[in-house]
């Protein structure tokens, strides 16, 4: 007579063990790979957001109206998250800084959504890579951070890349190009302020409080130009909120899993996504000069970020050695 297996073996035996793919196993262990996945999600979502902005421009929806709706619907998406976190945690001791950040954020959004109605998504995305260079310039002149010659050279090279895209004297510089550069400048200033805010506040709280301040700022210009949209336009406006939240949440998640210099390297994926959506939805094809200029701008921005991270790491190591010797 066959012996009965122990009870614990019967209870734990699974006739159909779960099989996980190699990618799933790697993803669960490798934070760098997780960061890449989150960053690609962010790049895709933000490129869709740009495409929605361009589509709204074709429906002749004013950028002021688009920005207000984007803020409103993003706020509604975030509200359940903040309720789960607890409204008691929505506090800050940096209100003045939030107001400055909100002003720069509003300028960045107004000009960003206006730019995508004037020039192809690929060109607007390429020029947005100037933002980290503007952040470094602001850090040097406003925060009095030390910026050495190599980083200044990288910044200069980045602006050469912008000139390659807009090619002054060879082709006419459109208003859209100048608006896109202004948007990158405002984004750079906003990033500089957010770096300061993150020293004390949670990223979700930063975005939520910023929206609370920016919505009243956005409502008056929106009312002035408001035209009641049809059902189709309402659906596009509503979609801007979720894609904005997904894009920025995924971006924050990516930065939480890996070094900024590593994550910045993946940010270049925004350009292929933007070009793809521009081609599929609007039959736009970016020329060779846009790719060349964008590559130069991105390489410059990437170098600046890597230098900044290396200098921070060196400073921390020196501080640790000083503490050990003390």
Helices and strands as residue ranges (DSSP letters): H 7-12, H 22-29, H 31-58, H 63-85, G 87-89, H 95-115, H 121-128, H 131-141, H 149-166, H 175-197, H 203-225, H 231-257, H 260-266, H 269-282, H 288-325
